[in-house]
Structures are given as C-alpha cells and as structure tokens.
Amino acid sequence: MPFSDYCEPLANEAAELQTLMLALEHEVTSNDWGYVELRPRSALPSADSAFAPSQSFYLHSIDLRCSTDEIFRRFHKDCVQRKIRRACREGLTCEQGQSRTLLEKFYRLMLVTRRRHELPPPPFAWFENLLECLGKRLAIRVASKGERPIAAVLTLSFNSTIVYKYGCSDDEFHNLGGMPFLFWKTIEDAKQEGAQQLDLGRSDLNSSGLVQFKDRLGATRSTQTYVRFPAGRSQSTSADWQMRAAKRVFSFLPDRCLLEAGRLLYPHIG
C-alpha cells in the first residue's frame, strides 16, 4: 500500500502468512521484480522465511478512551500544556474542514516547512486527490494569528481511529504554540466523534526531535520493522548518501523548481 506506514498481511494464522509469503517470493523471482516489502505493525515472518528485516521505525498513538482531562495531564507540562495555554492567550483561531481555501492555506505552509527541511513538497494534486477520494474522512485544521495562517495539520479517519498524516508550520511563529494547539483541537474533536485512538504515525529512529515531540504528547511508543525479499542492504542505509546530496540541491532551488521537483519525484516514492 503506497504511502502507508503499515498494513498487516491478510492472514488469520501463521500457516496462511507463510503461504502468502512463499507466493510473493515466487512472484518476485518469476517476474524479475526488484523486491517486495511487507509493513506489518507487529507480526514478523518466521525464522525460516526468506524475508529479512530492512527498516525500523517508531510508531506513536494516543489512547482516546480516557477523559479529556486525563489526556491533557499526560502532556509535557512545559513543552505542550504551557504552549496550548499560550496559544489560547494569544487568541489563535482554528479553522477546520475540507474547503479549497483551507487546502491552499495548508499547502502554502507545507511548502514553507519542506523548504526548511530541504525537501520538495508533495504535489498539490496529491492533496486534491486525497480530498476528492476521502471527502469528510479527511480533515484540514489551520491555526491562525489574526489573518496569518501559522500552522496546519491534515488528518484521516477510519472506524474508531484518527490518523495524523501531515503537519506544517511557519517557524517564525513557533513560540505561539500553533502545533500543540492544533493537536489539542484534533483530540477534542476526535473525542466528540467517538474515536478511540489518535494514530500519530511513524518516525525515523534518528528523528529525535519528532520522536520527542510525540513522546511529550503522552503517546505510547512502539517499534515497527519492515521486511523485504530478497534480503539485502537496508534501503535507508543505501539511500542515505543520495538523500544528503539531494538535500544540498533542494536547498538552493527557487519555489517554482522545488514544486516541480516534488511533482516529478513523488510518483516514485511510497
């Protein structure tokens, strides 16, 4: 499933999973595929499987079944609670919905954030398609100071889970607490909708800042490992030098070229 952090194999027992994996190995060999990758949240292949671990990540989630007060108490006092209170004192507002106007505000902040990280943004058409396909199962929340959008998040919903998928912000206004404010609004809305879990998605093991931020939201952390066939060098290891070189190039590109790079590259990323 492209762009999915995890997807459990459709197998009810170990024997079914083994049969599925043997069939995939045959397809890879017969069709000369480069590899096939499984992204289970928990289950790993048996020791005699030809699939081998490739990449590992952290997964974070917040249990929404307890009270709103209890969730707030689990936030880090200085880095989350204090910033939410600061956002309220500063009069930040939150717009929520699926409108084109909100999508454009979100995307402008996405471009600012990706430039800060020296990466091209996903193409605008990608988010248009998400909105068209998912409708009200997608929500955009934008925090503004007066008329100035300063932070935004995009979430998806399915059954009893809200999934945080994208976040972006203007670092000039980070001291106003826009992102913690939006996560709090998301949690309040999710509770009203009867959701039981806020899935904060995956984080690279070396993304210490992002991991720490999710930890400070009181989220439960677990480790996830992808497996692939044929076994070989880790994708993350082999691509590290290429990414470092690409970031050097992206950091010098004007916005127009950075957007074009995103349009060209994202159909091949997943």
N, C-alpha and C positions, 0 to 999 in steps of 0.2 A: 504494500500500500504506500505509494509515494507520499512524502511529506508527513508520514505518520510516525510518531515517536515509538509506538509499539502496536503490535497486532498479534494476538495469540493465535497459534495454529488451530484450525477447526478439527480438533481431535478430542475425543472423550476419555481416552485411556492411552497408556504408553504404547501398546501394540499398534493402535491406529496412527500415532505420531511417527513410529518407526516406519510403517508402510508409506506414509506420506513423504517422509524424508528420503527413503530409497527411490521413490518415484521421481522426486526432484533431482536427485543425483543422476538418475538415468537421463532426464531431460537435458541437464547441463552438458553431459558427455555427448549425447546424441546430436544436439543442436549447436554444439560449439559455443555455448554461452560463456561469457567471462566469469560469472559466478551467480549464485543465488544466495540471498540473505534472509534470515528469519529474525524478527524483532520481538521475541516473546517478552512479556513483562516479568515472568517468573520462571517458567519451565525451561530447562536446558536439555539438550539431547543426551542420550545415554553415552556411556564411556566408549562403546564400540561404534559410535556413529562417525562418519567421515566429516561431518560438520565440526568446525572448530571455532572457539571464541575469536571475535575480531575487534570490536569496540565496546567500551563500557561507559555508562553514563549514570548520573544521579537522577532519580525521579522524586518529585515532591508532591504531596497532596495535603489538603486541609479537610478534616472531618467537620462537616456542617451540621451534624446531628445534635451537637450540644448547643447551648444557648448562645445568643449573640454576645452577651456579656462575657461568657467564658472564653469565646474565641478572641475577643478583644484583650482579655487579661493575658492570653498566651503570646501576644505580640511583644516584641522587644520594647521596653519602656522608652528608651531614648530614640532609637532609630525608626520606630514605627508609630507607637502611641503618640509620642510628642509631635511627630510630623503630621499626623492626622489632625491633631488639635490645632497645630499651626495653620494647616490648610483651611480649617473652619474659621479661624480668626481672620485670616487673610481674605475671606469671602470668596474662595474658589467655588465655581459652579461646575456641575456635571451634566452634560447632555448625553442622552442615550437613545439609540435607535438604529435604523438601517438606511437612513437617507443618503442621497448622493452628496449632500453638503457635508454631513458628518464623515463620510468616506474620504472626501477631499481634504478635510482638516486632518484626519488620521494620517493620510498619505504624505502630506507635507511634513508632519513630524517624523514619519518613517524615514523620509529622505534625509532629514537632519541627523537622525540617530545613526543610520547606516553610514553616513559620511564620517561621523565621529568615530565609528568602529572600522573605518577604511574598508567598507564592503558596499557592493551595489545593492539597491533595494529590489525586492521582488517587483515585477512589472505591475502597473496599475490594473491591467486587465485581469491579473490573477485574483485580485481582491474583488473586482467587479463580478467575476465568475463565481467566487465564493458566495457573494451576496445574492446573486441570481439563483444559485442552486440551493442554498441553505435557508434563505428567507429569514423568518423570525427565529430560527435556531442559531443565527449569528447576531451578535450584539456589538456595537461600537460604543465606547464610552470616551468622551473627551472632557478633560478638565481645563477650565479657562480662568485666567485672571483678567477680569473685565471682559474685553473683546478679544483677548490674546489667548489662543489655544496653547497650552504648555505641556500637556501630557495626554496620552491616549492608550487604550487597550482594546484588543479585539478578542472576544470570547466566543466559543461554540458551546452548544448544549445538546446533550443526548441522554435520554432516560433521566436518571437522577444525578447526572454529573455535568458540571460546568467546566469547560476546558479553557484555560488561559493559553492563547496561541501566539499573539503578537503584542508587544508593548513598545512604546516610543515616547520620547520626551525632549524638551528643549533644555539643555543643561544650564542655560542662563538662569532658569527659574527652579533648579533642583531644591534650593533651600526652602521653597514654599510647600514642599511635601506633596506634589501632584500625584506621583505614582502610588505612595501608600494610601492617599485619599481615594484613588480610583479602585484599588484593591478592596478597600473597606466598603465602598459603594457596591462593588461587584458581589461581595459577600452578603451584604444586606439584601440586595435584590435576589440573589440565589436562595437565601433563606425564605423569602416571601414566596418564591416559586416552588418551594418544596424540595429543592436539590439537597442531596446528602453529601456531596463531595465536590470540592474545588480542586481540579487537577491542574497543577502548575507546570506540568510538562517536564521535559528532560533538560539537563545541564551538563556540559562537558565537565569532566573531573577536574580540569585545570582552570575552569572559570570560577575562581574563588569568590569574586565579588558577587556574581549572580547567585551562587550557591549560598553564600552568607545571607544575602537579602531574603531568599526563600526560607532559610532556616529561621530568620528573625520574624517571619510572618507566622511562626508557630507551626510550620508544616512538618509532616512526617517524611523523613528521607529514606529512600531505599536505593539499591544499586541494580542496574539493569545491564545485561550483556547481550550484544548481538552475536549471532553465529552465522558462518557462511561456508559454502562449499564451492570450489575446492579451498582447502586451507591455504593460507599464505600470509604474506606480510600484512599487518594491520593497515586498513585503509587510512586511518588517521595518521599513522606513522609515515606511510609512503607519500602522503599528500601535504605534510607539514611544510616542507621547503617550498612547494608550489604556492601554497596559500600565503606564506610570508612574502614571496616575490610579487604575487598578485596584489597584495595589500599596498605594497610600495607604489605600484602603478595606479591603483584606485585612488590613493590619497592625493594625487595630482590632477585627477580628471575633473573637468567642469561638470556641473549638474547634468547638462544635456547628455554628455558622454557617459556619465555614471548610470543614468537611466537606461541608456541604450545597452550598456554592458549587462544590466540586470535583465533586460528583455531577451538578450541573446543567451545568457548563461542559465537562467532558471529552468528552461525546459529540460536541462540535462542534470538537474540537481534533485535529489529526493531521498 
